[in-house]
């Protein structure tokens, strides 16, 4: 779980970095995106800490997630602010599902520290998804969002194995 979550938080932090690199501080959503990016960095820092403490190795695909996340963020921002928010909505929808599955798996009390982190991070991810949907009206780019959701699910599957 930790390896997969750390990979996902790496990708999320890089998505927001890509969006901000394109949109900069001049766009009306820039402050909100910076806030989301700061929360994702907090999540990544927490996952890095627990990964190190428990001796969990990162996914071998970490360098790819680093580049792919930035490219996804920058690419959707180049399409415009609504596309950038649609990207956020799609990614955070999958992450909410993923963290929800982990919360159920950890409900047995086997790892209260990790469960608390996941529950905390999941609340932020849901807030990001809902804020993004408020800007797009929800489902503004169905094909793009479907591709992004599929890509996120594939990344999760890969990180679980490699």
Phi and psi in radians as a Rosetta constraint file:
Dihedral C 1 N 2 CA 2 C 2 CIRCULARHARMONIC -1.116 0.35
Dihedral N 2 CA 2 C 2 N 3 CIRCULARHARMONIC -0.770 0.35
Dihedral C 2 N 3 CA 3 C 3 CIRCULARHARMONIC -1.050 0.35
Dihedral N 3 CA 3 C 3 N 4 CIRCULARHARMONIC -0.801 0.35
Dihedral C 3 N 4 CA 4 C 4 CIRCULARHARMONIC -1.127 0.35
Dihedral N 4 CA 4 C 4 N 5 CIRCULARHARMONIC -0.780 0.35
Dihedral C 4 N 5 CA 5 C 5 CIRCULARHARMONIC -1.169 0.35
Dihedral N 5 CA 5 C 5 N 6 CIRCULARHARMONIC -0.671 0.35
Dihedral C 5 N 6 CA 6 C 6 CIRCULARHARMONIC -1.121 0.35
Dihedral N 6 CA 6 C 6 N 7 CIRCULARHARMONIC -0.714 0.35
Dihedral C 6 N 7 CA 7 C 7 CIRCULARHARMONIC -1.085 0.35
Dihedral N 7 CA 7 C 7 N 8 CIRCULARHARMONIC -0.751 0.35
Dihedral C 7 N 8 CA 8 C 8 CIRCULARHARMONIC -1.142 0.35
Dihedral N 8 CA 8 C 8 N 9 CIRCULARHARMONIC -0.714 0.35
Dihedral C 8 N 9 CA 9 C 9 CIRCULARHARMONIC -1.198 0.35
Dihedral N 9 CA 9 C 9 N 10 CIRCULARHARMONIC -0.565 0.35
Dihedral C 9 N 10 CA 10 C 10 CIRCULARHARMONIC -1.072 0.35
Dihedral N 10 CA 10 C 10 N 11 CIRCULARHARMONIC -0.855 0.35
Dihedral C 10 N 11 CA 11 C 11 CIRCULARHARMONIC -1.056 0.35
Dihedral N 11 CA 11 C 11 N 12 CIRCULARHARMONIC -0.754 0.35
Dihedral C 11 N 12 CA 12 C 12 CIRCULARHARMONIC -1.110 0.35
Dihedral N 12 CA 12 C 12 N 13 CIRCULARHARMONIC -0.785 0.35
Dihedral C 12 N 13 CA 13 C 13 CIRCULARHARMONIC -1.047 0.35
Dihedral N 13 CA 13 C 13 N 14 CIRCULARHARMONIC -0.685 0.35
Dihedral C 13 N 14 CA 14 C 14 CIRCULARHARMONIC -1.252 0.35
Dihedral N 14 CA 14 C 14 N 15 CIRCULARHARMONIC -0.579 0.35
Dihedral C 14 N 15 CA 15 C 15 CIRCULARHARMONIC -1.054 0.35
Dihedral N 15 CA 15 C 15 N 16 CIRCULARHARMONIC -0.844 0.35
Dihedral C 15 N 16 CA 16 C 16 CIRCULARHARMONIC -1.156 0.35
Dihedral N 16 CA 16 C 16 N 17 CIRCULARHARMONIC -0.607 0.35
Dihedral C 16 N 17 CA 17 C 17 CIRCULARHARMONIC -1.103 0.35
Dihedral N 17 CA 17 C 17 N 18 CIRCULARHARMONIC -0.715 0.35
Dihedral C 17 N 18 CA 18 C 18 CIRCULARHARMONIC -1.144 0.35
Dihedral N 18 CA 18 C 18 N 19 CIRCULARHARMONIC -0.737 0.35
Dihedral C 18 N 19 CA 19 C 19 CIRCULARHARMONIC -1.085 0.35
Dihedral N 19 CA 19 C 19 N 20 CIRCULARHARMONIC -0.787 0.35
Dihedral C 19 N 20 CA 20 C 20 CIRCULARHARMONIC -1.194 0.35
Dihedral N 20 CA 20 C 20 N 21 CIRCULARHARMONIC -0.569 0.35
Dihedral C 20 N 21 CA 21 C 21 CIRCULARHARMONIC -1.098 0.35
Dihedral N 21 CA 21 C 21 N 22 CIRCULARHARMONIC -0.619 0.35
Dihedral C 21 N 22 CA 22 C 22 CIRCULARHARMONIC -1.469 0.35
Dihedral N 22 CA 22 C 22 N 23 CIRCULARHARMONIC -0.812 0.35
Dihedral C 22 N 23 CA 23 C 23 CIRCULARHARMONIC -1.463 0.35
Dihedral N 23 CA 23 C 23 N 24 CIRCULARHARMONIC -0.432 0.35
Dihedral C 23 N 24 CA 24 C 24 CIRCULARHARMONIC 1.063 0.35
Dihedral N 24 CA 24 C 24 N 25 CIRCULARHARMONIC -2.783 0.35
Dihedral C 24 N 25 CA 25 C 25 CIRCULARHARMONIC -1.626 0.35
Dihedral N 25 CA 25 C 25 N 26 CIRCULARHARMONIC 0.048 0.35
Dihedral C 25 N 26 CA 26 C 26 CIRCULARHARMONIC -1.542 0.35
Dihedral N 26 CA 26 C 26 N 27 CIRCULARHARMONIC -0.300 0.35
Dihedral C 26 N 27 CA 27 C 27 CIRCULARHARMONIC -1.459 0.35
Dihedral N 27 CA 27 C 27 N 28 CIRCULARHARMONIC 2.628 0.35
Dihedral C 27 N 28 CA 28 C 28 CIRCULARHARMONIC -1.117 0.35
Dihedral N 28 CA 28 C 28 N 29 CIRCULARHARMONIC -0.387 0.35
Dihedral C 28 N 29 CA 29 C 29 CIRCULARHARMONIC -1.611 0.35
Dihedral N 29 CA 29 C 29 N 30 CIRCULARHARMONIC -0.036 0.35
Dihedral C 29 N 30 CA 30 C 30 CIRCULARHARMONIC -1.032 0.35
Dihedral N 30 CA 30 C 30 N 31 CIRCULARHARMONIC -0.723 0.35
Dihedral C 30 N 31 CA 31 C 31 CIRCULARHARMONIC -1.103 0.35
Dihedral N 31 CA 31 C 31 N 32 CIRCULARHARMONIC -0.720 0.35
Dihedral C 31 N 32 CA 32 C 32 CIRCULARHARMONIC -1.160 0.35
Dihedral N 32 CA 32 C 32 N 33 CIRCULARHARMONIC -0.718 0.35
Dihedral C 32 N 33 CA 33 C 33 CIRCULARHARMONIC -1.152 0.35
Dihedral N 33 CA 33 C 33 N 34 CIRCULARHARMONIC -0.707 0.35
Dihedral C 33 N 34 CA 34 C 34 CIRCULARHARMONIC -1.053 0.35
Dihedral N 34 CA 34 C 34 N 35 CIRCULARHARMONIC -0.693 0.35
Dihedral C 34 N 35 CA 35 C 35 CIRCULARHARMONIC -1.109 0.35
Dihedral N 35 CA 35 C 35 N 36 CIRCULARHARMONIC -0.799 0.35
Dihedral C 35 N 36 CA 36 C 36 CIRCULARHARMONIC -1.085 0.35
Dihedral N 36 CA 36 C 36 N 37 CIRCULARHARMONIC -0.733 0.35
Dihedral C 36 N 37 CA 37 C 37 CIRCULARHARMONIC -1.076 0.35
Dihedral N 37 CA 37 C 37 N 38 CIRCULARHARMONIC -0.701 0.35
Dihedral C 37 N 38 CA 38 C 38 CIRCULARHARMONIC -1.130 0.35
Dihedral N 38 CA 38 C 38 N 39 CIRCULARHARMONIC -0.686 0.35
Dihedral C 38 N 39 CA 39 C 39 CIRCULARHARMONIC -1.152 0.35
Dihedral N 39 CA 39 C 39 N 40 CIRCULARHARMONIC -0.727 0.35
Dihedral C 39 N 40 CA 40 C 40 CIRCULARHARMONIC -1.109 0.35
Dihedral N 40 CA 40 C 40 N 41 CIRCULARHARMONIC -0.645 0.35
Dihedral C 40 N 41 CA 41 C 41 CIRCULARHARMONIC -1.140 0.35
Dihedral N 41 CA 41 C 41 N 42 CIRCULARHARMONIC -0.657 0.35
Dihedral C 41 N 42 CA 42 C 42 CIRCULARHARMONIC -1.089 0.35
Dihedral N 42 CA 42 C 42 N 43 CIRCULARHARMONIC -0.738 0.35
Dihedral C 42 N 43 CA 43 C 43 CIRCULARHARMONIC -1.095 0.35
Dihedral N 43 CA 43 C 43 N 44 CIRCULARHARMONIC -0.803 0.35
Dihedral C 43 N 44 CA 44 C 44 CIRCULARHARMONIC -1.090 0.35
Dihedral N 44 CA 44 C 44 N 45 CIRCULARHARMONIC -0.759 0.35
Dihedral C 44 N 45 CA 45 C 45 CIRCULARHARMONIC -1.050 0.35
Dihedral N 45 CA 45 C 45 N 46 CIRCULARHARMONIC -0.729 0.35
Dihedral C 45 N 46 CA 46 C 46 CIRCULARHARMONIC -1.129 0.35
Dihedral N 46 CA 46 C 46 N 47 CIRCULARHARMONIC -0.750 0.35
Dihedral C 46 N 47 CA 47 C 47 CIRCULARHARMONIC -1.169 0.35
Dihedral N 47 CA 47 C 47 N 48 CIRCULARHARMONIC -0.677 0.35
Dihedral C 47 N 48 CA 48 C 48 CIRCULARHARMONIC -1.093 0.35
Dihedral N 48 CA 48 C 48 N 49 CIRCULARHARMONIC -0.701 0.35
Dihedral C 48 N 49 CA 49 C 49 CIRCULARHARMONIC -1.118 0.35
Dihedral N 49 CA 49 C 49 N 50 CIRCULARHARMONIC -0.866 0.35
Dihedral C 49 N 50 CA 50 C 50 CIRCULARHARMONIC -1.229 0.35
Dihedral N 50 CA 50 C 50 N 51 CIRCULARHARMONIC -0.551 0.35
Dihedral C 50 N 51 CA 51 C 51 CIRCULARHARMONIC -1.095 0.35
Dihedral N 51 CA 51 C 51 N 52 CIRCULARHARMONIC -0.806 0.35
Dihedral C 51 N 52 CA 52 C 52 CIRCULARHARMONIC -1.150 0.35
Dihedral N 52 CA 52 C 52 N 53 CIRCULARHARMONIC -0.796 0.35
Dihedral C 52 N 53 CA 53 C 53 CIRCULARHARMONIC -1.075 0.35
Dihedral N 53 CA 53 C 53 N 54 CIRCULARHARMONIC -0.575 0.35
Dihedral C 53 N 54 CA 54 C 54 CIRCULARHARMONIC -1.764 0.35
Dihedral N 54 CA 54 C 54 N 55 CIRCULARHARMONIC 0.025 0.35
Dihedral C 54 N 55 CA 55 C 55 CIRCULARHARMONIC 1.188 0.35
Dihedral N 55 CA 55 C 55 N 56 CIRCULARHARMONIC 0.567 0.35
Dihedral C 55 N 56 CA 56 C 56 CIRCULARHARMONIC -1.513 0.35
Dihedral N 56 CA 56 C 56 N 57 CIRCULARHARMONIC 2.304 0.35
Dihedral C 56 N 57 CA 57 C 57 CIRCULARHARMONIC -1.448 0.35
Dihedral N 57 CA 57 C 57 N 58 CIRCULARHARMONIC 2.562 0.35
Dihedral C 57 N 58 CA 58 C 58 CIRCULARHARMONIC -1.275 0.35
Dihedral N 58 CA 58 C 58 N 59 CIRCULARHARMONIC 2.858 0.35
Dihedral C 58 N 59 CA 59 C 59 CIRCULARHARMONIC -1.103 0.35
Dihedral N 59 CA 59 C 59 N 60 CIRCULARHARMONIC 2.548 0.35
Dihedral C 59 N 60 CA 60 C 60 CIRCULARHARMONIC -1.156 0.35
Dihedral N 60 CA 60 C 60 N 61 CIRCULARHARMONIC -0.290 0.35
Dihedral C 60 N 61 CA 61 C 61 CIRCULARHARMONIC -1.564 0.35
Dihedral N 61 CA 61 C 61 N 62 CIRCULARHARMONIC 0.123 0.35
Dihedral C 61 N 62 CA 62 C 62 CIRCULARHARMONIC -0.887 0.35
Dihedral N 62 CA 62 C 62 N 63 CIRCULARHARMONIC -0.781 0.35
Dihedral C 62 N 63 CA 63 C 63 CIRCULARHARMONIC -1.091 0.35
Dihedral N 63 CA 63 C 63 N 64 CIRCULARHARMONIC -0.572 0.35
Dihedral C 63 N 64 CA 64 C 64 CIRCULARHARMONIC -1.226 0.35
Dihedral N 64 CA 64 C 64 N 65 CIRCULARHARMONIC -0.749 0.35
Dihedral C 64 N 65 CA 65 C 65 CIRCULARHARMONIC -1.091 0.35
Dihedral N 65 CA 65 C 65 N 66 CIRCULARHARMONIC -0.629 0.35
Dihedral C 65 N 66 CA 66 C 66 CIRCULARHARMONIC -1.041 0.35
Dihedral N 66 CA 66 C 66 N 67 CIRCULARHARMONIC -0.853 0.35
Dihedral C 66 N 67 CA 67 C 67 CIRCULARHARMONIC -1.304 0.35
Dihedral N 67 CA 67 C 67 N 68 CIRCULARHARMONIC -0.790 0.35
Dihedral C 67 N 68 CA 68 C 68 CIRCULARHARMONIC -1.108 0.35
Dihedral N 68 CA 68 C 68 N 69 CIRCULARHARMONIC -0.688 0.35
Dihedral C 68 N 69 CA 69 C 69 CIRCULARHARMONIC -1.069 0.35
Dihedral N 69 CA 69 C 69 N 70 CIRCULARHARMONIC -0.829 0.35
Dihedral C 69 N 70 CA 70 C 70 CIRCULARHARMONIC -1.075 0.35
Dihedral N 70 CA 70 C 70 N 71 CIRCULARHARMONIC -0.774 0.35
Dihedral C 70 N 71 CA 71 C 71 CIRCULARHARMONIC -1.090 0.35
Dihedral N 71 CA 71 C 71 N 72 CIRCULARHARMONIC -0.721 0.35
Dihedral C 71 N 72 CA 72 C 72 CIRCULARHARMONIC -1.112 0.35
Dihedral N 72 CA 72 C 72 N 73 CIRCULARHARMONIC -0.796 0.35
Dihedral C 72 N 73 CA 73 C 73 CIRCULARHARMONIC -1.097 0.35
Dihedral N 73 CA 73 C 73 N 74 CIRCULARHARMONIC -0.838 0.35
Dihedral C 73 N 74 CA 74 C 74 CIRCULARHARMONIC -1.145 0.35
Dihedral N 74 CA 74 C 74 N 75 CIRCULARHARMONIC -0.744 0.35
Dihedral C 74 N 75 CA 75 C 75 CIRCULARHARMONIC -1.093 0.35
Dihedral N 75 CA 75 C 75 N 76 CIRCULARHARMONIC -0.765 0.35
Dihedral C 75 N 76 CA 76 C 76 CIRCULARHARMONIC -1.242 0.35
Dihedral N 76 CA 76 C 76 N 77 CIRCULARHARMONIC -0.594 0.35
Dihedral C 76 N 77 CA 77 C 77 CIRCULARHARMONIC -1.142 0.35
Dihedral N 77 CA 77 C 77 N 78 CIRCULARHARMONIC -0.607 0.35
Dihedral C 77 N 78 CA 78 C 78 CIRCULARHARMONIC -1.108 0.35
Dihedral N 78 CA 78 C 78 N 79 CIRCULARHARMONIC -0.513 0.35
Dihedral C 78 N 79 CA 79 C 79 CIRCULARHARMONIC -1.311 0.35
Dihedral N 79 CA 79 C 79 N 80 CIRCULARHARMONIC -0.277 0.35
Dihedral C 79 N 80 CA 80 C 80 CIRCULARHARMONIC 2.208 0.35
Dihedral N 80 CA 80 C 80 N 81 CIRCULARHARMONIC 2.881 0.35
Dihedral C 80 N 81 CA 81 C 81 CIRCULARHARMONIC -1.088 0.35
Dihedral N 81 CA 81 C 81 N 82 CIRCULARHARMONIC -0.604 0.35
Dihedral C 81 N 82 CA 82 C 82 CIRCULARHARMONIC -1.190 0.35
Dihedral N 82 CA 82 C 82 N 83 CIRCULARHARMONIC -0.650 0.35
Dihedral C 82 N 83 CA 83 C 83 CIRCULARHARMONIC -1.159 0.35
Dihedral N 83 CA 83 C 83 N 84 CIRCULARHARMONIC -0.686 0.35
Dihedral C 83 N 84 CA 84 C 84 CIRCULARHARMONIC -1.078 0.35
Dihedral N 84 CA 84 C 84 N 85 CIRCULARHARMONIC -0.744 0.35
Dihedral C 84 N 85 CA 85 C 85 CIRCULARHARMONIC -1.216 0.35
Dihedral N 85 CA 85 C 85 N 86 CIRCULARHARMONIC -0.585 0.35
Dihedral C 85 N 86 CA 86 C 86 CIRCULARHARMONIC -1.123 0.35
Dihedral N 86 CA 86 C 86 N 87 CIRCULARHARMONIC -0.647 0.35
Dihedral C 86 N 87 CA 87 C 87 CIRCULARHARMONIC -1.065 0.35
Dihedral N 87 CA 87 C 87 N 88 CIRCULARHARMONIC -0.841 0.35
Dihedral C 87 N 88 CA 88 C 88 CIRCULARHARMONIC -1.043 0.35
Dihedral N 88 CA 88 C 88 N 89 CIRCULARHARMONIC -0.793 0.35
Dihedral C 88 N 89 CA 89 C 89 CIRCULARHARMONIC -1.037 0.35
Dihedral N 89 CA 89 C 89 N 90 CIRCULARHARMONIC -0.776 0.35
Dihedral C 89 N 90 CA 90 C 90 CIRCULARHARMONIC -1.149 0.35
Dihedral N 90 CA 90 C 90 N 91 CIRCULARHARMONIC -0.836 0.35
Dihedral C 90 N 91 CA 91 C 91 CIRCULARHARMONIC -1.083 0.35
Dihedral N 91 CA 91 C 91 N 92 CIRCULARHARMONIC -0.843 0.35
Dihedral C 91 N 92 CA 92 C 92 CIRCULARHARMONIC -1.220 0.35
Dihedral N 92 CA 92 C 92 N 93 CIRCULARHARMONIC -0.432 0.35
Dihedral C 92 N 93 CA 93 C 93 CIRCULARHARMONIC -1.108 0.35
Dihedral N 93 CA 93 C 93 N 94 CIRCULARHARMONIC -0.808 0.35
Dihedral C 93 N 94 CA 94 C 94 CIRCULARHARMONIC -1.176 0.35
Dihedral N 94 CA 94 C 94 N 95 CIRCULARHARMONIC -0.708 0.35
Dihedral C 94 N 95 CA 95 C 95 CIRCULARHARMONIC -1.148 0.35
Dihedral N 95 CA 95 C 95 N 96 CIRCULARHARMONIC -0.675 0.35
Dihedral C 95 N 96 CA 96 C 96 CIRCULARHARMONIC -1.030 0.35
Dihedral N 96 CA 96 C 96 N 97 CIRCULARHARMONIC -0.801 0.35
Dihedral C 96 N 97 CA 97 C 97 CIRCULARHARMONIC -1.062 0.35
Dihedral N 97 CA 97 C 97 N 98 CIRCULARHARMONIC -0.816 0.35
Dihedral C 97 N 98 CA 98 C 98 CIRCULARHARMONIC -1.087 0.35
Dihedral N 98 CA 98 C 98 N 99 CIRCULARHARMONIC -0.862 0.35
Dihedral C 98 N 99 CA 99 C 99 CIRCULARHARMONIC -1.133 0.35
Dihedral N 99 CA 99 C 99 N 100 CIRCULARHARMONIC -0.573 0.35
Dihedral C 99 N 100 CA 100 C 100 CIRCULARHARMONIC -1.083 0.35
Dihedral N 100 CA 100 C 100 N 101 CIRCULARHARMONIC -0.745 0.35
Dihedral C 100 N 101 CA 101 C 101 CIRCULARHARMONIC -1.089 0.35
Dihedral N 101 CA 101 C 101 N 102 CIRCULARHARMONIC -0.697 0.35
Dihedral C 101 N 102 CA 102 C 102 CIRCULARHARMONIC -1.194 0.35
Dihedral N 102 CA 102 C 102 N 103 CIRCULARHARMONIC -0.659 0.35
Dihedral C 102 N 103 CA 103 C 103 CIRCULARHARMONIC -1.053 0.35
Dihedral N 103 CA 103 C 103 N 104 CIRCULARHARMONIC -0.744 0.35
Dihedral C 103 N 104 CA 104 C 104 CIRCULARHARMONIC -1.109 0.35
Dihedral N 104 CA 104 C 104 N 105 CIRCULARHARMONIC -0.769 0.35
Dihedral C 104 N 105 CA 105 C 105 CIRCULARHARMONIC -1.112 0.35
Dihedral N 105 CA 105 C 105 N 106 CIRCULARHARMONIC -0.538 0.35
Dihedral C 105 N 106 CA 106 C 106 CIRCULARHARMONIC -1.660 0.35
Dihedral N 106 CA 106 C 106 N 107 CIRCULARHARMONIC 0.070 0.35
Dihedral C 106 N 107 CA 107 C 107 CIRCULARHARMONIC -1.153 0.35
Dihedral N 107 CA 107 C 107 N 108 CIRCULARHARMONIC -0.243 0.35
Dihedral C 107 N 108 CA 108 C 108 CIRCULARHARMONIC -1.347 0.35
Dihedral N 108 CA 108 C 108 N 109 CIRCULARHARMONIC -0.048 0.35
Dihedral C 108 N 109 CA 109 C 109 CIRCULARHARMONIC 1.468 0.35
Dihedral N 109 CA 109 C 109 N 110 CIRCULARHARMONIC 0.183 0.35
Dihedral C 109 N 110 CA 110 C 110 CIRCULARHARMONIC -1.206 0.35
Dihedral N 110 CA 110 C 110 N 111 CIRCULARHARMONIC -0.451 0.35
Dihedral C 110 N 111 CA 111 C 111 CIRCULARHARMONIC -2.607 0.35
Dihedral N 111 CA 111 C 111 N 112 CIRCULARHARMONIC 1.368 0.35
Dihedral C 111 N 112 CA 112 C 112 CIRCULARHARMONIC -1.094 0.35
Dihedral N 112 CA 112 C 112 N 113 CIRCULARHARMONIC -0.571 0.35
Dihedral C 112 N 113 CA 113 C 113 CIRCULARHARMONIC -1.121 0.35
Dihedral N 113 CA 113 C 113 N 114 CIRCULARHARMONIC -0.850 0.35
Dihedral C 113 N 114 CA 114 C 114 CIRCULARHARMONIC -1.152 0.35
Dihedral N 114 CA 114 C 114 N 115 CIRCULARHARMONIC -0.723 0.35
Dihedral C 114 N 115 CA 115 C 115 CIRCULARHARMONIC -1.055 0.35
Dihedral N 115 CA 115 C 115 N 116 CIRCULARHARMONIC -0.739 0.35
Dihedral C 115 N 116 CA 116 C 116 CIRCULARHARMONIC -1.095 0.35
Dihedral N 116 CA 116 C 116 N 117 CIRCULARHARMONIC -0.722 0.35
Dihedral C 116 N 117 CA 117 C 117 CIRCULARHARMONIC -1.083 0.35
Dihedral N 117 CA 117 C 117 N 118 CIRCULARHARMONIC -0.836 0.35
Dihedral C 117 N 118 CA 118 C 118 CIRCULARHARMONIC -1.101 0.35
Dihedral N 118 CA 118 C 118 N 119 CIRCULARHARMONIC -0.746 0.35
Dihedral C 118 N 119 CA 119 C 119 CIRCULARHARMONIC -1.086 0.35
Dihedral N 119 CA 119 C 119 N 120 CIRCULARHARMONIC -0.732 0.35
Dihedral C 119 N 120 CA 120 C 120 CIRCULARHARMONIC -1.106 0.35
Dihedral N 120 CA 120 C 120 N 121 CIRCULARHARMONIC -0.865 0.35
Dihedral C 120 N 121 CA 121 C 121 CIRCULARHARMONIC -1.151 0.35
Dihedral N 121 CA 121 C 121 N 122 CIRCULARHARMONIC -0.666 0.35
Dihedral C 121 N 122 CA 122 C 122 CIRCULARHARMONIC -1.065 0.35
Dihedral N 122 CA 122 C 122 N 123 CIRCULARHARMONIC -0.699 0.35
Dihedral C 122 N 123 CA 123 C 123 CIRCULARHARMONIC -1.039 0.35
Dihedral N 123 CA 123 C 123 N 124 CIRCULARHARMONIC -0.720 0.35
Dihedral C 123 N 124 CA 124 C 124 CIRCULARHARMONIC -1.127 0.35
Dihedral N 124 CA 124 C 124 N 125 CIRCULARHARMONIC -0.751 0.35
Dihedral C 124 N 125 CA 125 C 125 CIRCULARHARMONIC -1.098 0.35
Dihedral N 125 CA 125 C 125 N 126 CIRCULARHARMONIC -0.704 0.35
Dihedral C 125 N 126 CA 126 C 126 CIRCULARHARMONIC -1.125 0.35
Dihedral N 126 CA 126 C 126 N 127 CIRCULARHARMONIC -0.713 0.35
Dihedral C 126 N 127 CA 127 C 127 CIRCULARHARMONIC -1.101 0.35
Dihedral N 127 CA 127 C 127 N 128 CIRCULARHARMONIC -0.698 0.35
Dihedral C 127 N 128 CA 128 C 128 CIRCULARHARMONIC -1.093 0.35
Dihedral N 128 CA 128 C 128 N 129 CIRCULARHARMONIC -0.812 0.35
Dihedral C 128 N 129 CA 129 C 129 CIRCULARHARMONIC -1.035 0.35
Dihedral N 129 CA 129 C 129 N 130 CIRCULARHARMONIC -0.818 0.35
Dihedral C 129 N 130 CA 130 C 130 CIRCULARHARMONIC -1.170 0.35
Dihedral N 130 CA 130 C 130 N 131 CIRCULARHARMONIC -0.670 0.35
Dihedral C 130 N 131 CA 131 C 131 CIRCULARHARMONIC -1.137 0.35
Dihedral N 131 CA 131 C 131 N 132 CIRCULARHARMONIC -0.739 0.35
Dihedral C 131 N 132 CA 132 C 132 CIRCULARHARMONIC -1.117 0.35
Dihedral N 132 CA 132 C 132 N 133 CIRCULARHARMONIC -0.763 0.35
Dihedral C 132 N 133 CA 133 C 133 CIRCULARHARMONIC -1.100 0.35
Dihedral N 133 CA 133 C 133 N 134 CIRCULARHARMONIC -0.587 0.35
Dihedral C 133 N 134 CA 134 C 134 CIRCULARHARMONIC -1.127 0.35
Dihedral N 134 CA 134 C 134 N 135 CIRCULARHARMONIC -0.546 0.35
Dihedral C 134 N 135 CA 135 C 135 CIRCULARHARMONIC -1.400 0.35
Dihedral N 135 CA 135 C 135 N 136 CIRCULARHARMONIC -0.487 0.35
Dihedral C 135 N 136 CA 136 C 136 CIRCULARHARMONIC -1.758 0.35
Dihedral N 136 CA 136 C 136 N 137 CIRCULARHARMONIC -0.290 0.35
Dihedral C 136 N 137 CA 137 C 137 CIRCULARHARMONIC 1.499 0.35
Dihedral N 137 CA 137 C 137 N 138 CIRCULARHARMONIC 0.019 0.35
Dihedral C 137 N 138 CA 138 C 138 CIRCULARHARMONIC 1.359 0.35
Dihedral N 138 CA 138 C 138 N 139 CIRCULARHARMONIC 2.174 0.35
Dihedral C 138 N 139 CA 139 C 139 CIRCULARHARMONIC 1.176 0.35
Dihedral N 139 CA 139 C 139 N 140 CIRCULARHARMONIC 0.554 0.35
Dihedral C 139 N 140 CA 140 C 140 CIRCULARHARMONIC -1.207 0.35
Dihedral N 140 CA 140 C 140 N 141 CIRCULARHARMONIC -0.500 0.35
Dihedral C 140 N 141 CA 141 C 141 CIRCULARHARMONIC -2.276 0.35
Dihedral N 141 CA 141 C 141 N 142 CIRCULARHARMONIC 1.284 0.35
Dihedral C 141 N 142 CA 142 C 142 CIRCULARHARMONIC -1.043 0.35
Dihedral N 142 CA 142 C 142 N 143 CIRCULARHARMONIC -0.688 0.35
Dihedral C 142 N 143 CA 143 C 143 CIRCULARHARMONIC -1.208 0.35
Dihedral N 143 CA 143 C 143 N 144 CIRCULARHARMONIC -0.842 0.35
Dihedral C 143 N 144 CA 144 C 144 CIRCULARHARMONIC -1.021 0.35
Dihedral N 144 CA 144 C 144 N 145 CIRCULARHARMONIC -0.822 0.35
Dihedral C 144 N 145 CA 145 C 145 CIRCULARHARMONIC -1.111 0.35
Dihedral N 145 CA 145 C 145 N 146 CIRCULARHARMONIC -0.684 0.35
Dihedral C 145 N 146 CA 146 C 146 CIRCULARHARMONIC -1.108 0.35
Dihedral N 146 CA 146 C 146 N 147 CIRCULARHARMONIC -0.726 0.35
Dihedral C 146 N 147 CA 147 C 147 CIRCULARHARMONIC -1.135 0.35
Dihedral N 147 CA 147 C 147 N 148 CIRCULARHARMONIC -0.734 0.35
Dihedral C 147 N 148 CA 148 C 148 CIRCULARHARMONIC -1.143 0.35
Dihedral N 148 CA 148 C 148 N 149 CIRCULARHARMONIC -0.773 0.35
Dihedral C 148 N 149 CA 149 C 149 CIRCULARHARMONIC -1.053 0.35
Dihedral N 149 CA 149 C 149 N 150 CIRCULARHARMONIC -0.759 0.35
Dihedral C 149 N 150 CA 150 C 150 CIRCULARHARMONIC -1.097 0.35
Dihedral N 150 CA 150 C 150 N 151 CIRCULARHARMONIC -0.728 0.35
Dihedral C 150 N 151 CA 151 C 151 CIRCULARHARMONIC -1.091 0.35
Dihedral N 151 CA 151 C 151 N 152 CIRCULARHARMONIC -0.713 0.35
Dihedral C 151 N 152 CA 152 C 152 CIRCULARHARMONIC -1.129 0.35
Dihedral N 152 CA 152 C 152 N 153 CIRCULARHARMONIC -0.753 0.35
Dihedral C 152 N 153 CA 153 C 153 CIRCULARHARMONIC -1.119 0.35
Dihedral N 153 CA 153 C 153 N 154 CIRCULARHARMONIC -0.686 0.35
Dihedral C 153 N 154 CA 154 C 154 CIRCULARHARMONIC -1.136 0.35
Dihedral N 154 CA 154 C 154 N 155 CIRCULARHARMONIC -0.726 0.35
Dihedral C 154 N 155 CA 155 C 155 CIRCULARHARMONIC -1.085 0.35
Dihedral N 155 CA 155 C 155 N 156 CIRCULARHARMONIC -0.702 0.35
Dihedral C 155 N 156 CA 156 C 156 CIRCULARHARMONIC -1.098 0.35
Dihedral N 156 CA 156 C 156 N 157 CIRCULARHARMONIC -0.792 0.35
Dihedral C 156 N 157 CA 157 C 157 CIRCULARHARMONIC -1.077 0.35
Dihedral N 157 CA 157 C 157 N 158 CIRCULARHARMONIC -0.729 0.35
Dihedral C 157 N 158 CA 158 C 158 CIRCULARHARMONIC -1.143 0.35
Dihedral N 158 CA 158 C 158 N 159 CIRCULARHARMONIC -0.804 0.35
Dihedral C 158 N 159 CA 159 C 159 CIRCULARHARMONIC -1.117 0.35
Dihedral N 159 CA 159 C 159 N 160 CIRCULARHARMONIC -0.490 0.35
Dihedral C 159 N 160 CA 160 C 160 CIRCULARHARMONIC -1.170 0.35
Dihedral N 160 CA 160 C 160 N 161 CIRCULARHARMONIC -0.521 0.35
Dihedral C 160 N 161 CA 161 C 161 CIRCULARHARMONIC -1.728 0.35
Dihedral N 161 CA 161 C 161 N 162 CIRCULARHARMONIC -0.665 0.35
